[in-house]
Amino acid sequence: MNAYSRDIRPEAPNNVLAEQALLAAILVNNDAFHRVADFLKTDHFYEPLHRKIFEVTSDMIRSGKAVNPVLIRSFLPVDAMVGDMTVPEYLARLAAEAVTIVNVVDYGRAIYDMAIRRAYITIGENMIGTAYNAPADMPAIQIGRDAEASIAEVFAEAPDDDSDSADDIVDSMMEAFSSQRTRPSVPLPLPQLRDIIGGDMEAGMLLGMLSGSGEGKTSMALQIADHALSNGHPVMILSFDQSKEQILDQIISQRTGIENTRIRARTMMEKEMEQYLNALISVRGMPLRIKKCNGSYDTAGHLVSYVKRSLMPLCRKTGKPGLVIVDHARKVCPRDPRAHEGRIAADINGVFKHFADENGLVWLNLMQRSASGAKRRNPRPIDSDIFGGEQGREDYDAVFYLYRAWKYWQNQISTADDARDEERINARFHREKWTEEQAELGVLKWRFGSPNQKFRVRFEAEFTRYVSMRDEAAPAFEGFM
């Protein structure tokens, strides 16, 4: 559904005069476009011709070209009439009556406000129509969820509120400094994690964890979740892979030191069974929510609505920032499946970042790295392995990776061309002194620190958990060949 659809009542909210004033300002001073480009889109215009003019001017200015009535006329419908004027005449009239660009942002916000009102009408009328004609197998609550998700998507595109003055911001910062008040954060379980992102997870952050299949990203995420829970922070896990029971069993294996395979097979000894049941009981009172998601229909808006309904009441009750974990981001249903992967990732991340920032919680996306990255001679993760590439990377405050070289070492050996190739592969991995249980934590993006830090941790496979190697001798090695 297009929330900005004009297929609504003819008296739908609009401000055509603001649209004319804004387009006129852009036609005479192209810098005016940049003042509204971060929040105003083509679909926000009510008048179809204005929509087309803004689309053409946007494309030209973004590509570095100048824009004026003469240069854009050939990209507009030549036979259309605006009252008794042709389109070229209308463009000339707009430019002739252009006023100062000082009020351009106000014009843009007026246009945006009318578009939001029309969006609400569209969502409401669609909700009413669905309620009347819903199929028998659609639960009534799903109608509300879909409407809530649509509204969340509209909110996610809202421009920033710039009403706070510098005086207000400085006063708030001074108050926090004088009272030695730190930023709300969610603690991390391993010192290596804190080192690579410069501390614990601050409220409002969107974080990404990148890893290949079978390297233990879910295990690491559940350790992070359990550590947050142990410190009183509400946690919600949105899983596209594991069931709720599998997630809890893995957390309890990490907690108790009972092998996860024996927990799942129920082959524990009597003392271990008692330990397992006590651990289950201890989890009951924790502020934990687990939602099994479906990649066929659960969009970013749906996920936000689940968090808003289930996690936010716990955050208000505990007074602590919550943690949301999505396992994993590539499986979130896109609004437009035909869009480029970078655009899909950017749309999804934009919704999550906005919600985390507005509600003071931490949002952690797990990402499975691209298959092409695993085939490189040096398979250590790099930026291009991130879901959505450079576009997908933009909204993250930090992206860190989990890398277990042993897996790639064995894969390369199994496909070696000959004995000489196998010897070269062994030499590359031996140089970094990798062992089967070791993993590397590194950072690909961090807004406030060095992007080149990396540390080793040890994976305890039987308990699917990672432990620090700070007390162990760190291997010395040269750069990877």
MIFI-865460 format. One record per residue (C-alpha): chain; x, y, z. Coordinates in steps of 0.001 Angstrom, whole numbers, plus 500000, padded with zeros to 6 digits. Example, Ala and Ser with C-alpha at 12.3 -4.5 7.8 and 13.67 -1.06 7.14 Angstrom:
2
ROLO, A, 512300, 495500, 507800
ROLO, A, 513670, 498940, 507140
This chain:
481
ROLO, A, 500000, 500000, 500000
ROLO, A, 501226, 503499, 499195
ROLO, A, 500359, 505567, 502260
ROLO, A, 500489, 508741, 500174
ROLO, A, 497979, 507528, 497614
ROLO, A, 495643, 510189, 496195
ROLO, A, 492867, 507642, 495659
ROLO, A, 490834, 509241, 498458
ROLO, A, 488120, 511856, 498807
ROLO, A, 488529, 514879, 496485
ROLO, A, 488620, 517292, 499445
ROLO, A, 491703, 515554, 500847
ROLO, A, 494089, 517850, 502762
ROLO, A, 496492, 519725, 500493
ROLO, A, 498399, 522974, 500178
ROLO, A, 498913, 523653, 496486
ROLO, A, 500067, 527218, 497169
ROLO, A, 502952, 525922, 499326
ROLO, A, 503835, 523478, 496542
ROLO, A, 503957, 526341, 494024
ROLO, A, 506058, 528528, 496321
ROLO, A, 508562, 525746, 497002
ROLO, A, 508973, 524756, 493339
ROLO, A, 509346, 528398, 492340
ROLO, A, 512122, 528899, 494887
ROLO, A, 513978, 525828, 493588
ROLO, A, 513673, 526960, 489972
ROLO, A, 515337, 530297, 490706
ROLO, A, 517824, 529084, 493340
ROLO, A, 518763, 525405, 493195
ROLO, A, 520239, 525569, 496723
ROLO, A, 516666, 525693, 497990
ROLO, A, 516299, 522006, 497092
ROLO, A, 518968, 520930, 499589
ROLO, A, 517052, 522545, 502451
ROLO, A, 514160, 520100, 502036
ROLO, A, 515816, 517116, 500330
ROLO, A, 516347, 515176, 503560
ROLO, A, 512622, 514862, 504309
ROLO, A, 510527, 515838, 501298
ROLO, A, 509730, 513246, 498629
ROLO, A, 507941, 513254, 495312
ROLO, A, 504956, 511380, 496755
ROLO, A, 504336, 514158, 499284
ROLO, A, 503072, 516524, 496555
ROLO, A, 499332, 516569, 495955
ROLO, A, 499194, 518097, 492471
ROLO, A, 500387, 515530, 489838
ROLO, A, 502234, 518142, 487753
ROLO, A, 504018, 519447, 490849
ROLO, A, 504967, 515888, 491670
ROLO, A, 506507, 515464, 488220
ROLO, A, 508335, 518822, 488410
ROLO, A, 509837, 517929, 491796
ROLO, A, 510866, 514481, 490533
ROLO, A, 512672, 515950, 487502
ROLO, A, 514367, 518735, 489477
ROLO, A, 515448, 516272, 492195
ROLO, A, 517065, 513916, 489696
ROLO, A, 518858, 516729, 487869
ROLO, A, 520160, 518525, 490976
ROLO, A, 521348, 515285, 492578
ROLO, A, 523278, 514479, 489407
ROLO, A, 524999, 517885, 489547
ROLO, A, 523003, 519613, 486808
ROLO, A, 521525, 523091, 486951
ROLO, A, 517741, 523490, 486952
ROLO, A, 515573, 526287, 485554
ROLO, A, 512294, 526490, 483564
ROLO, A, 514106, 526155, 480227
ROLO, A, 516234, 523132, 481179
ROLO, A, 513412, 521015, 482617
ROLO, A, 510632, 521765, 480109
ROLO, A, 511610, 518935, 477763
ROLO, A, 511175, 516394, 480606
ROLO, A, 507587, 517417, 481317
ROLO, A, 504354, 516655, 479402
ROLO, A, 504190, 519127, 476519
ROLO, A, 500452, 518829, 475820
ROLO, A, 499256, 519322, 479397
ROLO, A, 497442, 522518, 480323
ROLO, A, 497317, 524327, 483658
ROLO, A, 494130, 526340, 483364
ROLO, A, 494687, 528372, 480198
ROLO, A, 498502, 528041, 480357
ROLO, A, 500824, 525500, 478788
ROLO, A, 503393, 523804, 481007
ROLO, A, 506279, 526048, 479789
ROLO, A, 504137, 529110, 480480
ROLO, A, 503277, 527772, 483929
ROLO, A, 506968, 527202, 484723
ROLO, A, 507798, 530724, 483622
ROLO, A, 504993, 532112, 485815
ROLO, A, 506295, 530163, 488832
ROLO, A, 509807, 531495, 488356
ROLO, A, 508592, 535052, 487817
ROLO, A, 506593, 535011, 491040
ROLO, A, 509267, 533294, 493139
ROLO, A, 509951, 534780, 496541
ROLO, A, 512958, 534486, 498841
ROLO, A, 514130, 530981, 499752
ROLO, A, 514220, 531874, 503456
ROLO, A, 510832, 530206, 504001
ROLO, A, 511562, 527133, 501889
ROLO, A, 511735, 524755, 504879
ROLO, A, 508366, 526056, 506111
ROLO, A, 506849, 525410, 502681
ROLO, A, 508348, 521914, 502666
ROLO, A, 506978, 521107, 506116
ROLO, A, 503537, 522370, 505116
ROLO, A, 503570, 520059, 502086
ROLO, A, 504799, 517173, 504231
ROLO, A, 502115, 517797, 506868
ROLO, A, 499332, 517622, 504262
ROLO, A, 500823, 514386, 502880
ROLO, A, 500828, 512804, 506349
ROLO, A, 497178, 513721, 506808
ROLO, A, 496324, 512096, 503495
ROLO, A, 498335, 509048, 504542
ROLO, A, 496272, 508714, 507719
ROLO, A, 493086, 508897, 505676
ROLO, A, 494342, 506200, 503305
ROLO, A, 495391, 503912, 506178
ROLO, A, 492089, 504465, 507969
ROLO, A, 489949, 503818, 504900
ROLO, A, 491962, 500708, 504052
ROLO, A, 491517, 499469, 507614
ROLO, A, 487770, 500019, 507410
ROLO, A, 487584, 498245, 504040
ROLO, A, 489602, 495296, 505335
ROLO, A, 487452, 495059, 508478
ROLO, A, 484343, 494794, 506299
ROLO, A, 485774, 492344, 503766
ROLO, A, 488488, 490391, 505601
ROLO, A, 488778, 486698, 504693
ROLO, A, 487557, 484237, 507298
ROLO, A, 491077, 483056, 508171
ROLO, A, 492380, 486569, 508979
ROLO, A, 492312, 487257, 512736
ROLO, A, 490879, 490627, 513675
ROLO, A, 494051, 491603, 515518
ROLO, A, 496005, 491306, 512253
ROLO, A, 493979, 494171, 510782
ROLO, A, 495114, 496407, 513621
ROLO, A, 498700, 495209, 513357
ROLO, A, 498820, 495977, 509644
ROLO, A, 497430, 499467, 510244
ROLO, A, 499875, 500030, 513109
ROLO, A, 502768, 498893, 510926
ROLO, A, 501673, 501278, 508158
ROLO, A, 501548, 504174, 510612
ROLO, A, 504985, 503200, 511945
ROLO, A, 506383, 503360, 508407
ROLO, A, 504947, 506863, 507996
ROLO, A, 506519, 507933, 511306
ROLO, A, 509867, 506442, 510296
ROLO, A, 510093, 508936, 507415
ROLO, A, 509242, 511977, 509554
ROLO, A, 511699, 514894, 509452
ROLO, A, 513652, 515651, 512590
ROLO, A, 512102, 518086, 515040
ROLO, A, 514500, 521031, 515086
ROLO, A, 512488, 523113, 517564
ROLO, A, 515041, 522738, 520380
ROLO, A, 517426, 525679, 520520
ROLO, A, 521163, 525527, 521150
ROLO, A, 520447, 527055, 524589
ROLO, A, 518250, 524077, 525524
ROLO, A, 520770, 521544, 524259
ROLO, A, 523728, 523166, 526055
ROLO, A, 521750, 523508, 529307
ROLO, A, 520882, 519811, 529186
ROLO, A, 524496, 518834, 528511
ROLO, A, 525768, 521059, 531335
ROLO, A, 523239, 519580, 533753
ROLO, A, 524292, 516045, 532819
ROLO, A, 527968, 516964, 533208
ROLO, A, 527560, 518644, 536611
ROLO, A, 525560, 515709, 537976
ROLO, A, 528054, 513238, 536433
ROLO, A, 525093, 511549, 534770
ROLO, A, 526166, 509053, 532104
ROLO, A, 524251, 508153, 528992
ROLO, A, 521813, 505231, 529489
ROLO, A, 523337, 502053, 528107
ROLO, A, 522996, 498274, 527958
ROLO, A, 526101, 496397, 529189
ROLO, A, 528061, 493956, 527023
ROLO, A, 529281, 490567, 528319
ROLO, A, 532857, 490477, 526962
ROLO, A, 535603, 493102, 527365
ROLO, A, 536574, 492570, 523714
ROLO, A, 533089, 493652, 522609
ROLO, A, 533302, 496798, 524719
ROLO, A, 536740, 497566, 523311
ROLO, A, 535774, 497325, 519650
ROLO, A, 532778, 499668, 519957
ROLO, A, 534256, 501941, 522609
ROLO, A, 532112, 500934, 525574
ROLO, A, 528685, 499488, 526251
ROLO, A, 525673, 499847, 523939
ROLO, A, 524235, 503344, 524356
ROLO, A, 520490, 503898, 524188
ROLO, A, 519438, 505020, 520709
ROLO, A, 522086, 502979, 518930
ROLO, A, 521498, 500782, 515892
ROLO, A, 524180, 498078, 515895
ROLO, A, 524962, 495360, 513382
ROLO, A, 526729, 492052, 513937
ROLO, A, 528071, 490367, 510804
ROLO, A, 529049, 486717, 510553
ROLO, A, 528859, 483747, 508223
ROLO, A, 526530, 480786, 508601
ROLO, A, 527646, 478457, 511365
ROLO, A, 530098, 480884, 512979
ROLO, A, 527963, 481452, 516076
ROLO, A, 526386, 484880, 515653
ROLO, A, 523169, 483700, 517312
ROLO, A, 525214, 482269, 520190
ROLO, A, 526974, 485600, 520674
ROLO, A, 523676, 487502, 520408
ROLO, A, 522076, 485311, 523075
ROLO, A, 525052, 485903, 525376
ROLO, A, 524556, 489631, 524885
ROLO, A, 520818, 489221, 525570
ROLO, A, 521334, 487152, 528728
ROLO, A, 523919, 489585, 530106
ROLO, A, 521482, 492457, 529551
ROLO, A, 518710, 490496, 531298
ROLO, A, 520991, 489707, 534229
ROLO, A, 521499, 493448, 534654
ROLO, A, 517774, 494159, 534661
ROLO, A, 517394, 495364, 531065
ROLO, A, 514288, 494246, 529125
ROLO, A, 515117, 492219, 525998
ROLO, A, 513070, 491248, 522954
ROLO, A, 514345, 488684, 520463
ROLO, A, 512748, 488752, 517005
ROLO, A, 513808, 485461, 515449
ROLO, A, 513363, 484422, 511831
ROLO, A, 515294, 481190, 512449
ROLO, A, 515060, 479460, 515816
ROLO, A, 511915, 478630, 517763
ROLO, A, 511225, 480157, 521163
ROLO, A, 512092, 476873, 522881
ROLO, A, 515395, 476539, 521024
ROLO, A, 516383, 480045, 522040
ROLO, A, 515655, 479418, 525714
ROLO, A, 517470, 476067, 525681
ROLO, A, 520553, 477738, 524214
ROLO, A, 520507, 480508, 526821
ROLO, A, 520222, 477946, 529599
ROLO, A, 523084, 475879, 528155
ROLO, A, 525258, 478982, 528211
ROLO, A, 524195, 479719, 531791
ROLO, A, 524496, 476258, 533300
ROLO, A, 527341, 474708, 531325
ROLO, A, 525157, 471768, 530325
ROLO, A, 525834, 470742, 526740
ROLO, A, 523182, 472106, 524415
ROLO, A, 522981, 468836, 522466
ROLO, A, 522131, 466930, 525650
ROLO, A, 519559, 469529, 526682
ROLO, A, 517824, 469223, 523333
ROLO, A, 517993, 465417, 523375
ROLO, A, 516884, 465373, 527053
ROLO, A, 519765, 463025, 527946
ROLO, A, 520828, 464976, 531039
ROLO, A, 521757, 463322, 534293
ROLO, A, 519424, 463767, 537256
ROLO, A, 521485, 466555, 538846
ROLO, A, 521730, 468350, 535498
ROLO, A, 517989, 468012, 534959
ROLO, A, 517380, 469693, 538309
ROLO, A, 519852, 472435, 537366
ROLO, A, 518114, 472858, 533994
ROLO, A, 514642, 473158, 535559
ROLO, A, 515874, 475678, 538144
ROLO, A, 517395, 477738, 535346
ROLO, A, 514092, 477645, 533473
ROLO, A, 512265, 478853, 536567
ROLO, A, 514752, 481716, 537001
ROLO, A, 514062, 482896, 533455
ROLO, A, 510313, 483118, 534112
ROLO, A, 510594, 486336, 536075
ROLO, A, 512931, 488087, 533661
ROLO, A, 511794, 490908, 531334
ROLO, A, 512262, 488765, 528225
ROLO, A, 510056, 488585, 525140
ROLO, A, 510635, 486224, 522208
ROLO, A, 508721, 486549, 518933
ROLO, A, 508966, 484005, 516119
ROLO, A, 508775, 486044, 512916
ROLO, A, 507875, 485178, 509345
ROLO, A, 509877, 486574, 506429
ROLO, A, 506862, 486299, 504129
ROLO, A, 504989, 489155, 505767
ROLO, A, 506812, 490617, 508787
ROLO, A, 508093, 494010, 507592
ROLO, A, 510213, 496454, 509581
ROLO, A, 506973, 498204, 510528
ROLO, A, 505541, 494959, 511900
ROLO, A, 508654, 494357, 513993
ROLO, A, 508493, 497869, 515414
ROLO, A, 504837, 497349, 516340
ROLO, A, 505721, 494094, 518163
ROLO, A, 508418, 495912, 520136
ROLO, A, 506139, 498846, 520897
ROLO, A, 503428, 496560, 522225
ROLO, A, 505556, 493990, 524096
ROLO, A, 508889, 495531, 525100
ROLO, A, 508194, 499212, 525699
ROLO, A, 505844, 498575, 528696
ROLO, A, 508692, 496590, 530304
ROLO, A, 511126, 499466, 529675
ROLO, A, 508756, 501907, 531354
ROLO, A, 508253, 499510, 534264
ROLO, A, 511960, 498874, 534884
ROLO, A, 513143, 502372, 533990
ROLO, A, 515995, 500884, 531955
ROLO, A, 516708, 500965, 528200
ROLO, A, 515701, 497792, 526408
ROLO, A, 517549, 495677, 523871
ROLO, A, 516010, 494411, 520616
ROLO, A, 517742, 491643, 518647
ROLO, A, 516699, 490740, 515087
ROLO, A, 517948, 487347, 513889
ROLO, A, 518494, 488087, 511099
ROLO, A, 517970, 491346, 509177
ROLO, A, 518147, 489912, 505659
ROLO, A, 514942, 487958, 506328
ROLO, A, 512818, 491002, 507175
ROLO, A, 510078, 491289, 504547
ROLO, A, 510841, 494344, 502333
ROLO, A, 508191, 496874, 501385
ROLO, A, 509289, 496548, 497761
ROLO, A, 510855, 493136, 497014
ROLO, A, 511874, 494377, 493548
ROLO, A, 514086, 497138, 494942
ROLO, A, 517875, 496931, 494974
ROLO, A, 519264, 495180, 498055
ROLO, A, 520940, 498393, 499195
ROLO, A, 517635, 500256, 499073
ROLO, A, 515879, 497417, 500936
ROLO, A, 518507, 497387, 503692
ROLO, A, 518457, 501187, 503986
ROLO, A, 514658, 501225, 504324
ROLO, A, 514702, 498534, 507020
ROLO, A, 517575, 500084, 508962
ROLO, A, 516030, 503546, 508758
ROLO, A, 512870, 502305, 510487
ROLO, A, 514857, 500534, 513219
ROLO, A, 517255, 503435, 513834
ROLO, A, 514448, 505966, 514074
ROLO, A, 512526, 503815, 516544
ROLO, A, 515603, 503109, 518699
ROLO, A, 516482, 506794, 518801
ROLO, A, 512957, 507975, 519569
ROLO, A, 512383, 505385, 522303
ROLO, A, 515812, 505238, 523928
ROLO, A, 516602, 501575, 523370
ROLO, A, 519340, 499558, 521662
ROLO, A, 518576, 497734, 518406
ROLO, A, 520934, 494945, 517297
ROLO, A, 520631, 493439, 513805
ROLO, A, 522314, 490131, 513096
ROLO, A, 523477, 489864, 509485
ROLO, A, 524619, 486848, 507521
ROLO, A, 527537, 487884, 505352
ROLO, A, 527364, 487655, 501573
ROLO, A, 528373, 484318, 500062
ROLO, A, 530947, 485937, 497780
ROLO, A, 532976, 487100, 500771
ROLO, A, 533572, 483563, 501965
ROLO, A, 535297, 482735, 498662
ROLO, A, 538028, 485338, 498975
ROLO, A, 541567, 484180, 499597
ROLO, A, 541421, 486139, 502845
ROLO, A, 537819, 485577, 503974
ROLO, A, 537923, 487983, 506935
ROLO, A, 534733, 490145, 506719
ROLO, A, 534902, 493530, 504980
ROLO, A, 532403, 496334, 504334
ROLO, A, 530988, 494823, 501140
ROLO, A, 529870, 491729, 503078
ROLO, A, 527334, 493823, 505023
ROLO, A, 523688, 493323, 504043
ROLO, A, 522937, 496097, 501535
ROLO, A, 526587, 497119, 501101
ROLO, A, 527372, 500810, 501507
ROLO, A, 523704, 501860, 501575
ROLO, A, 522898, 499254, 504208
ROLO, A, 525819, 500470, 506325
ROLO, A, 524773, 504103, 506544
ROLO, A, 522289, 504073, 509446
ROLO, A, 524381, 501904, 511761
ROLO, A, 526197, 503490, 514688
ROLO, A, 528523, 500487, 514710
ROLO, A, 528954, 497262, 512770
ROLO, A, 531148, 494551, 514256
ROLO, A, 531936, 491089, 512956
ROLO, A, 532477, 487608, 514326
ROLO, A, 534981, 485576, 512319
ROLO, A, 536038, 481964, 512879
ROLO, A, 538904, 481373, 510455
ROLO, A, 539075, 477621, 511050
ROLO, A, 535827, 477086, 509155
ROLO, A, 537113, 478921, 506056
ROLO, A, 540482, 477227, 506331
ROLO, A, 538875, 473795, 506136
ROLO, A, 536573, 474881, 503296
ROLO, A, 539516, 476139, 501240
ROLO, A, 541523, 472962, 501892
ROLO, A, 538593, 470805, 500745
ROLO, A, 538486, 472657, 497392
ROLO, A, 542245, 473105, 496851
ROLO, A, 543377, 472651, 493255
ROLO, A, 546405, 470540, 494107
ROLO, A, 548999, 469859, 496814
ROLO, A, 550799, 473131, 496101
ROLO, A, 547590, 475110, 496434
ROLO, A, 546846, 473301, 499702
ROLO, A, 550309, 474204, 500963
ROLO, A, 549709, 477898, 500175
ROLO, A, 546357, 477821, 501972
ROLO, A, 547888, 476243, 505074
ROLO, A, 550697, 478793, 505078
ROLO, A, 548216, 481701, 505008
ROLO, A, 546160, 480473, 507951
ROLO, A, 549169, 479177, 509922
ROLO, A, 550672, 482637, 509742
ROLO, A, 547916, 483940, 512010
ROLO, A, 548196, 480880, 514296
ROLO, A, 544509, 479970, 514148
ROLO, A, 543076, 477099, 516179
ROLO, A, 539657, 475520, 515814
ROLO, A, 538079, 477089, 518899
ROLO, A, 539266, 480649, 518290
ROLO, A, 537198, 483478, 516845
ROLO, A, 537931, 487099, 516060
ROLO, A, 535840, 490116, 516983
ROLO, A, 536457, 493175, 514826
ROLO, A, 534697, 496380, 513859
ROLO, A, 533778, 497543, 510344
ROLO, A, 532089, 500792, 511347
ROLO, A, 532263, 502865, 514493
ROLO, A, 531323, 506530, 514635
ROLO, A, 533581, 507462, 517534
ROLO, A, 536672, 505256, 517414
ROLO, A, 539173, 503310, 515360
ROLO, A, 537735, 500943, 512733
ROLO, A, 540835, 498743, 512809
ROLO, A, 540602, 497052, 516209
ROLO, A, 540233, 493273, 516453
ROLO, A, 540520, 490814, 519322
ROLO, A, 540320, 487059, 519781
ROLO, A, 537849, 485142, 521903
ROLO, A, 537385, 481427, 522430
ROLO, A, 534283, 479464, 521417
ROLO, A, 533085, 476701, 523736
ROLO, A, 531146, 474672, 521188
ROLO, A, 529478, 472322, 523660
ROLO, A, 527817, 475257, 525428
ROLO, A, 527575, 477477, 522303
ROLO, A, 529167, 480390, 524138
ROLO, A, 532195, 482649, 523831
ROLO, A, 534707, 483389, 526578
ROLO, A, 537438, 486005, 526900
ROLO, A, 541060, 485128, 526150
ROLO, A, 542425, 488092, 528101
ROLO, A, 544137, 485801, 530611
ROLO, A, 545625, 483632, 527879
ROLO, A, 548743, 484347, 525851
ROLO, A, 547669, 486199, 522709
ROLO, A, 549129, 484798, 519461
ROLO, A, 551611, 487015, 517691
ROLO, A, 551197, 487091, 513946
ROLO, A, 552006, 489125, 510880
ROLO, A, 549504, 490546, 508415
ROLO, A, 547361, 488134, 506446
ROLO, A, 548825, 487327, 503060
